C-alpha cells in the first residue's frame, strides 16, 4: 500500500464533521497543509453545497451532500477513506417530537428501532443501474480496475456503462452496470430475443437490420423491459473472458470472467436491481387482491417465464381442486356417516374412480393451458442445444465450434459420464442407505418409546414425540442432501441450464421420494399396521407443513427484520438528532442498490 493511501486514512472525513458540528472548521493541526489541501479537494469533488436541495440532498447539521456523493471518478477511485465516510451520509434527520429527540439523545442507537421500518429506512431508486456487481473486501484496487477495463472494453462490440461505488454499510466496492440502447439491441439479436412486431402477428426474434418492424422501437427507454435489460446485460457479462492478468495466477486464461472471479473470491455477488414502481403495482394488484385473476403477463415481464409459469400452474391447480372438494364435501357432510360399512366402501371406490378421472382431465387441461402460455410468451420453439449459450458456471477448453464456426468452451462427455458413474452414483447410493438405516432405527425407537410410555403409564400424547422426531430428521436430511446434490451437479459440469436443472431434479426427486415415503411403505407393507400408518402420515404431513411454513415465511421475515435493524445501526446509529431542517416527510433514505447489497451480505 502506497504512502498516499496510508495518509488518507488519517484525514478528517465528512462523517466526522457531521458527528461534531458543521461550524467546526475542517482543520487538523496534526496534519500538514498538503493533507488539508487534499481533503479540501475531496470535499470539492463531492460537491458540498448549502442545504437548499430538498429533492436529492441529505442534511447533516448545516452540510448537505447530494445523493450521488459516493460516485467515484477515475482520479478519486483510490480515495477509499473519503468515499467510505461520505457514502454513509446519504440519509436525512427525523422531524420528531421533543420527547423522541430526548430519548434518542440518551439512547442514540436504540432510538432508531422505535420508529416504523417504512419511516426509518427507505431506498432511493437508482438512476442508471440495472445490475449490481459487488467485490469482496479483500479485493485490491488494481484487480477492480482490471475488471472494469474488461467490462468497458469495446473490442468485442459490447461495452457496458460502469458506475463505481463504495458502500460503507458493507465496506466493499461495487459496479452499477447498465448498457446503451445499441448494445442492448446487439445482445438481443445474439440471444434471439422475441419481441412484438407492428400490426399484430405475435412475436418474432429481434433482428437489428429489421428493427423498424418491431413495436415500440422508437421508445428507447421502454422498448426492453427491466427483466429483458438485465438478461441482456448478464449475457454480455458472460461473453467476457479472462485476459492480461499475470499477477492473478489463480485465474485461468480464456475462461469466463465472472465465474472465475466468483470462484476465486474476487467478485462476491452479481444480482439485478428491483424496480420499486413495478413491485408496488404487483403487490397491490396481485398479492393483495386475493380473488382477482393473476396478472401473468406482468409477472412474466418482470420475473421471467419460469416464475410466471409456476404461478400459472398454482392458479390452475388451485382452481381445479374446487371440483373434487365439492364432491368429497357433499359425500362427507351429506350422508357419509349414515351409511353402513359395505355401502361406505362402495362409495369410497366410486370417489377413487372419480379422483382418477378428475386427475386425467386436469392433466389434459393443464397441457392445453401451458401450450397457450408458451405460445403467448414465445417459448414453444426451442433452439438446438449447440446454438444456446452455456451457463455461467460451465468450464471447458476453448475451441472453434464445428457448427457455428465461433470460439466456444468444450468439455468432453466421457469425463462427465466417468464422474457420474464412479462418484455421483456411489454417493447417492450411500445417502439412500443412510436414509434407510436411520428410518429403521427411528421406527425401532418409536416401538421402544411407545412401550416405555405404556409401562410407566405416562400420558399418551407423549408418544407423538418420536413421530415428530422422524419428521424433523426427514427435513434435516433433505437439506443436507440438497447441498450434496448441488455439489455433484456442479462437478458434472453441464453446459446448458436446462441440462443442469434436469439432472438436479432427478437427483433431488429420487432422494426425497425415498426419504419421505420409506417409513410409510415400511409401516404399510412390512408392519401392516393401519392405525400406526394413519397416525404417522398425519404427523408427517402436519409437521413438514409447519417446517415448510417456518422456513419459507416466518424465518425470512425474522431475518429481514434483523438485517434491516443491522443496516439501521450501521448507517444511522452513529448519528444524533439535529435541530436543523429535515425533509417534510422525515424520511431517511439510502440508495436501493446499497440496501439490496447489504441484504445479500448479511
C-alpha positions in Angstrom: 0.0 0.0 0.0 1.5 3.4 -1.0 2.1 6.2 1.4 -0.6 8.3 -0.2 -3.2 5.7 0.6 -1.9 5.3 4.2 -2.1 9.0 4.9 -5.7 9.1 3.5 -6.8 7.0 6.4 -5.8 9.8 8.8 -7.7 12.6 7.1 -10.9 14.0 8.5 -14.0 12.7 6.6 -17.5 14.1 6.2 -18.8 11.6 8.7 -16.6 13.0 11.5 -17.6 16.6 10.6 -21.3 15.8 10.9 -20.9 14.0 14.1 -19.3 17.0 15.7 -20.7 20.2 14.3 -20.8 21.9 10.9 -19.5 25.1 12.5 -16.2 23.5 13.4 -13.7 24.2 10.6 -12.3 21.4 8.6 -8.8 21.5 10.1 -6.5 19.2 11.9 -3.3 20.6 13.5 -1.7 17.3 13.4 -1.6 17.2 9.6 0.5 19.0 7.1 -1.0 21.7 4.9 -0.8 19.4 1.9 -3.1 16.9 3.5 -5.6 19.6 4.3 -5.4 20.7 0.6 -6.1 17.1 -0.4 -9.1 17.0 1.9 -10.5 20.2 0.6 -10.1 18.9 -3.0 -12.0 15.8 -1.9 -14.8 18.0 -0.5 -15.0 19.9 -3.7 -15.1 16.7 -5.7 -18.1 15.7 -3.6 -19.8 19.0 -4.5 -20.8 20.1 -0.9 -23.3 22.8 -1.1 -25.8 24.6 1.2 -28.9 22.7 2.2 -31.2 24.1 -0.5 -31.9 20.9 -2.4 -35.0 19.3 -0.9 -35.2 16.5 -3.6 -31.8 14.9 -3.9 -29.7 16.0 -1.0 -29.1 14.7 2.5 -28.8 17.0 5.5 -26.4 16.6 8.4 -26.4 19.7 10.5 -25.6 22.6 8.1 -23.8 20.4 5.4 -25.8 19.0 2.5 -24.3 16.3 0.3 -26.0 15.1 -2.9 -27.2 11.5 -3.0 -24.6 10.7 -5.7 -21.8 11.8 -3.4 -20.3 8.3 -3.4 -19.8 8.2 -7.2 -16.1 7.7 -7.9 -14.3 9.1 -10.8 -11.1 7.8 -12.3 -9.0 10.2 -10.2 -10.8 9.6 -7.0 -11.2 5.9 -7.2 -8.4 5.1 -4.8 -9.6 7.6 -2.2 -11.4 4.9 -0.2 -11.5 6.6 3.2 -13.2 9.8 2.0 -15.7 7.9 -0.2 -16.4 5.5 2.6 -17.2 8.2 5.1 -19.2 10.3 2.7 -21.3 7.4 1.5 -22.6 6.9 5.0 -24.2 10.4 4.8 -26.8 9.5 2.3 -29.6 10.0 4.9 -31.9 12.5 6.5 -32.6 13.5 10.1 -36.0 12.9 11.5 -38.5 15.5 12.4 -39.7 14.1 15.7 -41.3 15.3 18.9 -39.2 16.7 21.8 -39.7 13.6 23.8 -38.5 11.4 20.9 -35.5 13.6 20.4 -34.6 13.5 24.1 -34.8 9.7 24.1 -32.6 9.5 21.0 -30.0 11.8 22.6 -29.9 9.5 25.6 -30.0 6.3 23.5 -28.8 7.2 20.1 -28.8 3.7 18.6 -31.9 2.1 20.1 -34.0 5.2 19.2 -33.9 4.3 15.6 -35.6 1.0 16.2 -38.5 2.8 17.9 -39.7 4.1 14.5 -41.6 2.0 12.0 -39.4 0.5 9.3 -41.1 2.3 6.4 -40.1 5.6 8.1 -36.6 4.9 9.3 -35.2 3.4 6.2 -36.3 3.9 2.6 -34.4 3.3 -0.6 -33.8 5.6 -3.5 -34.2 4.0 -6.9 -31.0 4.1 -9.0 -30.9 6.4 -11.9 -28.7 4.3 -14.2 -28.3 0.8 -12.7 -29.8 -2.5 -13.9 -27.3 -4.9 -12.4 -25.0 -4.7 -9.4 -21.6 -6.4 -9.2 -20.0 -6.4 -5.7 -16.4 -7.2 -4.8 -15.1 -8.8 -1.7 -13.4 -6.7 1.0 -10.0 -8.3 0.2 -10.1 -7.4 -3.5 -7.3 -4.8 -4.2 -7.8 -1.7 -6.4 -5.6 -3.0 -9.2 -7.9 -6.0 -9.7 -11.0 -3.9 -9.5 -9.6 -1.6 -12.2 -8.7 -4.6 -14.3 -12.2 -6.0 -14.1 -13.6 -2.6 -15.0 -11.3 -2.3 -18.1 -12.6 -5.6 -19.4 -16.3 -4.6 -18.9 -15.9 -1.3 -20.7 -13.7 -2.6 -23.4 -15.3 -2.1 -26.9 -13.2 -4.5 -28.8 -15.8 -7.3 -28.6 -18.7 -5.0 -29.6 -20.3 -5.0 -26.2 -19.3 -2.2 -23.8 -21.2 -1.7 -20.6 -21.5 1.5 -18.6 -19.8 1.2 -15.2 -20.5 3.4 -12.2 -18.0 2.6 -9.5 -19.4 3.0 -6.0 -18.2 2.4 -2.4 -20.8 1.1 0.1 -19.9 1.9 3.6 -22.5 -0.4 5.0 -20.7 -3.4 3.6 -17.2 -1.9 3.3 -16.9 -3.0 -0.3 -16.7 -1.6 -3.8 -19.3 -2.4 -6.4 -20.2 -1.7 -10.0 -23.5 -0.2 -11.1 -23.9 -1.7 -14.5 -26.1 -0.6 -17.4 -25.9 -0.6 -21.2 -26.7 1.7 -24.1 -29.7 1.0 -26.3 -27.4 0.0 -29.2 -25.6 -2.6 -27.1 -28.9 -4.0 -25.8 -30.1 -4.4 -29.4 -27.0 -6.2 -30.4 -27.3 -8.5 -27.4 -31.0 -9.1 -28.2 -30.0 -10.2 -31.7 -27.4 -12.6 -30.4 -29.8 -14.2 -27.9 -32.7 -14.2 -30.4 -35.0 -12.3 -28.0 -38.6 -12.4 -29.2 -40.4 -9.1 -29.5 -43.7 -7.9 -30.8 -44.0 -6.7 -34.4 -46.1 -3.8 -35.6 -49.6 -4.6 -36.7 -50.0 -7.8 -34.7 -48.8 -11.2 -35.8 -47.3 -12.3 -32.4 -43.7 -12.3 -31.6 -40.6 -12.5 -33.7 -36.9 -12.9 -32.9 -35.2 -9.5 -32.8 -33.0 -8.6 -35.8 -31.0 -5.4 -35.8 -31.2 -4.8 -39.5 -35.1 -5.1 -39.4 -35.6 -3.2 -36.1 -38.2 -0.8 -37.6 -40.8 -3.6 -37.8 -40.9 -4.1 -34.1 -43.4 -2.4 -31.9 -42.2 0.5 -29.7 -38.7 0.6 -31.2 -38.8 4.4 -31.2 -39.1 4.5 -27.4 -35.6 3.6 -26.3 -36.3 3.7 -22.6 -39.3 1.3 -22.7 -38.6 -1.0 -25.6 -36.9 -3.5 -23.4 -38.5 -4.4 -20.1 -36.5 -4.4 -16.9 -36.2 -8.2 -16.9 -35.0 -8.2 -20.6 -32.4 -5.5 -19.9 -31.0 -7.4 -17.0 -30.9 -10.6 -19.0 -29.1 -9.0 -21.9 -26.6 -7.4 -19.5 -26.0 -10.8 -18.0 -25.4 -12.2 -21.5 -22.8 -9.5 -22.1 -21.0 -10.3 -18.9 -21.0 -14.0 -19.7 -19.2 -13.2 -23.0 -16.2 -11.7 -21.2 -13.1 -13.8 -20.9 -10.1 -13.7 -18.5 -7.1 -12.0 -20.2 -4.0 -9.9 -19.3 -3.9 -10.9 -15.6 -0.3 -12.0 -15.0 -0.5 -11.1 -11.3 -3.6 -13.2 -10.7 -2.2 -16.7 -11.0 -5.3 -18.4 -9.8 -7.3 -17.3 -12.8 -7.3 -19.3 -16.0 -6.9 -17.5 -19.3 -9.8 -17.6 -21.7 -12.2 -18.8 -19.0 -15.4 -16.8 -18.3 -14.5 -13.7 -16.3 -17.4 -13.6 -13.9 -17.4 -17.3 -12.9 -13.6 -17.3 -12.5 -13.7 -14.2 -10.3 -16.6 -15.6 -8.2 -14.9 -19.0 -7.6 -11.6 -17.3 -6.6 -13.1 -14.8 -4.2 -12.8 -11.6 -6.2 -16.4 -11.0 -7.0 -18.9 -11.7 -4.2 -22.3 -11.1 -5.7 -24.0 -10.4 -9.1 -27.6 -9.5 -8.8 -30.3 -7.5 -10.6 -31.8 -4.4 -9.0 -35.5 -4.3 -8.3 -37.9 -1.8 -9.8 -39.9 -0.4 -7.0 -42.7 1.0 -9.1 -43.5 -2.3 -10.7 -43.1 -4.2 -7.4 -45.6 -1.8 -5.8 -48.1 -2.3 -8.6 -47.7 -6.1 -8.4 -48.1 -6.0 -4.6 -51.4 -4.1 -4.9 -52.9 -5.8 -8.0 -51.5 -9.3 -7.5 -50.6 -10.1 -3.9 -53.3 -8.1 -2.0 -56.1 -8.8 -4.5 -56.8 -12.3 -3.3 -59.8 -13.1 -5.5 -58.7 -11.3 -8.7 -57.1 -13.0 -11.7 -53.3 -13.1 -11.7 -51.5 -10.6 -14.0 -49.4 -13.3 -15.5 -48.2 -11.2 -18.4 -46.9 -8.6 -16.0 -45.3 -11.3 -13.8 -43.6 -12.7 -16.9 -42.3 -9.3 -17.9 -40.8 -8.7 -14.5 -39.8 -12.1 -13.1 -39.4 -14.1 -16.3 -41.2 -17.0 -17.9 -40.3 -19.7 -15.3 -41.7 -17.8 -12.4 -44.8 -16.8 -14.3 -45.3 -20.4 -15.5 -45.0 -21.6 -11.9 -47.7 -19.2 -10.6 -49.9 -20.0 -13.6 -49.7 -23.7 -12.6 -50.5 -22.8 -9.0 -53.6 -20.8 -10.0 -54.8 -23.5 -12.4 -54.2 -26.3 -9.9 -56.0 -24.4 -7.1 -59.0 -23.7 -9.3 -59.2 -27.4 -10.4 -59.3 -28.5 -6.8 -62.7 -26.9 -6.4 -64.5 -29.8 -8.2 -63.2 -32.7 -6.1 -63.5 -30.6 -3.0 -67.2 -30.1 -3.7 -67.8 -33.8 -4.4 -66.0 -35.1 -1.3 -67.6 -32.4 1.0 -71.0 -33.3 -0.3 -70.4 -37.0 0.4 -68.9 -36.5 3.8 -71.4 -33.9 5.2 -74.4 -35.3 3.3 -74.7 -38.9 4.0 -71.2 -40.3 4.5 -71.7 -41.0 8.2 -75.1 -42.6 7.8 -74.1 -45.5 5.6 -73.2 -49.0 6.6 -69.7 -50.3 6.1 -70.4 -52.1 2.8 -72.1 -49.1 1.2 -69.4 -46.8 2.5 -66.8 -49.0 0.9 -68.6 -48.9 -2.4 -68.8 -45.1 -2.3 -65.1 -44.9 -1.5 -64.4 -46.9 -4.7 -66.6 -44.6 -6.7 -64.9 -41.5 -5.2 -61.5 -43.0 -6.0 -62.5 -43.6 -9.6 -63.8 -40.0 -9.8 -60.4 -38.9 -8.5 -58.6 -40.7 -11.2 -61.0 -39.3 -13.8 -60.5 -35.8 -12.4 -56.7 -36.2 -12.5 -56.7 -37.2 -16.1 -58.9 -34.3 -17.1 -56.8 -31.9 -15.1 -53.6 -33.0 -16.8 -55.1 -32.5 -20.2 -56.5 -29.1 -19.4 -53.1 -28.0 -17.9 -51.3 -29.2 -21.1 -53.6 -27.1 -23.2 -53.3 -24.0 -20.9 -49.5 -24.5 -20.7 -49.3 -24.6 -24.5 -51.3 -21.4 -24.7 -49.0 -19.6 -22.3 -45.9 -21.0 -24.1 -47.2 -19.6 -27.4 -48.0 -16.2 -25.8 -44.6 -15.9 -24.2 -42.7 -17.3 -27.3 -41.2 -20.4 -25.6 -42.6 -23.1 -27.9 -39.7 -23.1 -30.3 -36.5 -24.2 -28.7 -33.2 -23.7 -30.4 -30.7 -26.5 -30.8 -28.5 -27.1 -27.8 -25.4 -26.3 -29.8 -26.8 -22.8 -30.6 -27.7 -22.0 -27.0 -25.4 -20.0 -24.7 -23.6 -22.1 -22.0 -24.4 -21.3 -18.4 -22.2 -19.0 -16.4 -20.5 -21.7 -14.2 -19.7 -24.0 -17.2 -15.9 -24.7 -17.5 -14.2 -26.1 -20.6 -11.4 -25.9 -23.1 -11.6 -23.2 -25.8 -12.0 -24.4 -29.3 -13.7 -23.4 -32.6 -17.2 -24.8 -32.9 -17.6 -27.1 -35.9 -21.2 -26.0 -36.2 -21.2 -22.2 -35.7 -17.5 -21.6 -36.6 -17.2 -19.4 -33.5 -15.0 -19.8 -30.4 -16.6 -21.8 -27.6 -15.9 -23.8 -24.5 -15.9 -27.5 -24.9 -16.0 -30.3 -22.2 -15.8 -33.9 -23.2 -18.8 -36.1 -22.4 -16.7 -39.0 -21.2 -15.4 -37.0 -18.3 -18.9 -36.2 -17.2 -20.0 -39.8 -17.5 -17.0 -41.0 -15.7 -17.7 -38.8 -12.7 -21.4 -39.7 -12.8 -20.8 -43.4 -12.8 -18.0 -43.6 -10.3 -18.6 -40.6 -8.0 -22.2 -39.4 -8.2 -23.9 -42.8 -8.3 -22.0 -44.3 -5.3 -22.6 -41.1 -3.2 -26.3 -41.1 -4.0 -26.5 -44.8 -3.1 -24.7 -44.1 0.2 -27.1 -41.3 1.0 -30.1 -43.6 0.3 -28.5 -46.3 2.5 -28.1 -43.8 5.3 -31.8 -42.8 5.0 -32.8 -46.5 5.1 -30.8 -47.2 8.3 -31.9 -44.0 10.1 -35.6 -44.7 9.2 -35.4 -48.3 10.6 -33.7 -47.1 13.7 -36.2 -44.3 14.2 -39.1 -46.8 13.9 -37.5 -49.1 16.4 -37.1 -46.1 18.7 -40.8 -45.4 18.3 -41.6 -49.0 19.4 -39.4 -48.7 22.4 -40.8 -45.3 23.3 -44.4 -46.4 23.0 -43.8 -49.5 25.2 -41.9 -47.3 27.7 -44.8 -44.8 27.9 -47.3 -47.7 28.3 -45.3 -49.4 31.0 -44.9 -46.3 33.1 -48.4 -45.1 32.4 -47.3 -41.7 31.0 -49.8 -39.6 29.0 -50.4 -41.0 25.6 -49.7 -37.7 23.8 -46.0 -38.2 24.6 -45.9 -40.9 22.0 -46.0 -38.3 19.3 -42.5 -37.1 20.3 -40.8 -39.9 18.4 -43.0 -39.5 15.4 -42.3 -35.7 15.3 -38.6 -36.6 15.6 -38.8 -38.7 12.4 -40.4 -35.8 10.5 -37.6 -33.5 11.7 -34.9 -36.0 10.7 -36.5 -36.2 7.2 -36.4 -32.4 6.9 -32.8 -32.2 8.0 -31.7 -35.0 5.6 -33.4 -33.2 2.8 -31.4 -30.0 3.4 -28.2 -31.9 3.7 -28.7 -33.9 0.6 -29.7 -30.8 -1.4 -26.2 -29.4 -0.7 -24.6 -32.7 -1.8 -26.8 -32.8 -5.0 -25.8 -29.3 -6.0 -22.1 -30.1 -5.4 -22.4 -33.3 -7.6 -24.2 -31.4 -10.3 -21.5 -28.7 -10.3 -18.8 -31.3 -10.6 -20.5 -32.9 -13.5 -20.2 -29.6 -15.3 -23.3 -29.4 -17.6 -23.1 -26.9 -20.4 -26.7 -25.7 -20.5 -29.0 -24.5 -17.8 -31.7 -27.0 -18.9 -29.3 -30.0 -18.6 -28.2 -28.8 -15.2 -31.7 -28.3 -13.9 -33.0 -31.6 -15.2 -30.1 -33.6 -13.7 -30.6 -31.8 -10.4 -34.3 -32.5 -10.4 -33.6 -36.3 -10.9 -31.1 -36.4 -8.1 -33.3 -34.4 -5.6 -36.6 -36.2 -6.6 -35.1 -39.7 -6.1 -33.7 -38.9 -2.7 -36.8 -37.0 -1.5 -39.1 -39.8 -2.6 -37.2 -42.4 -0.6 -36.6 -40.1 2.3 -40.3 -39.0 2.6 -42.1 -42.3 2.0 -39.8 -45.0 3.2 -41.3 -45.0 6.7 -44.8 -45.1 5.3 -44.1 -48.0 3.0 -42.3 -49.9 5.8 -45.3 -49.5 8.2 -47.9 -50.2 5.5 -46.3 -53.3 3.8 -43.9 -54.7 6.4 -45.6 -54.0 9.7 -49.1 -53.8 8.2 -50.3 -51.6 11.0 -53.1 -49.4 9.5 -53.7 -47.4 12.7 -50.0 -46.6 13.1 -49.8 -45.7 9.4 -52.7 -43.3 9.8 -51.0 -41.6 12.8 -47.6 -41.5 11.2 -49.0 -40.0 7.9 -50.9 -37.3 9.8 -47.8 -36.4 11.9 -45.6 -36.2 8.8 -48.0 -34.1 6.8 -48.6 -31.6 9.7 -45.0 -31.4 10.9 -43.5 -31.0 7.4 -46.1 -28.3 6.5 -45.2 -26.4 9.7 -41.5 -26.7 8.9 -42.0 -25.6 5.4 -44.1 -22.5 6.5 -41.4 -21.6 9.1 -38.6 -21.9 6.5 -40.4 -20.1 3.7 -42.4 -17.4 5.6 -41.6 -17.0 9.3 -37.8 -17.4 9.1 -37.3 -15.0 6.1 -39.5 -12.4 7.9 -37.5 -12.6 11.1 -34.2 -12.5 9.2 -35.4 -9.5 7.2 -36.2 -7.6 10.4 -32.7 -8.4 11.9 -31.0 -7.4 8.7 -32.9 -4.1 8.5 -32.1 -3.4 12.1 -28.4 -4.1 11.5 -28.4 -1.9 8.4 -30.0 0.8 10.5 -27.3 0.5 13.1 -24.5 0.6 10.5 -25.9 3.5 8.5 -27.7 5.7 11.1 -26.7 4.5 14.6 -23.8 6.9 14.9 -25.8 10.0 14.1 -27.6 12.0 16.8 -30.7 14.1 16.3 -30.3 17.6 15.0 -32.4 20.7 15.2 -31.7 21.6 11.6 -34.3 21.3 8.9 -35.2 17.9 7.6 -37.3 16.6 4.8 -41.1 17.3 5.1 -41.9 13.6 5.5 -39.0 13.0 7.9 -37.6 10.1 5.9 -34.2 8.6 6.0 -33.1 7.3 2.6 -30.3 5.0 1.3 -29.6 4.0 -2.3 -31.5 1.0 -3.3 -28.5 -0.9 -4.7 -26.7 -0.4 -1.4 -29.7 -1.6 0.5 -30.0 -4.8 -1.6 -26.3 -5.4 -1.4 -26.5 -5.1 2.4 -29.3 -7.7 2.4 -27.1 -10.0 0.4 -24.1 -9.6 2.7 -25.9 -10.3 6.0 
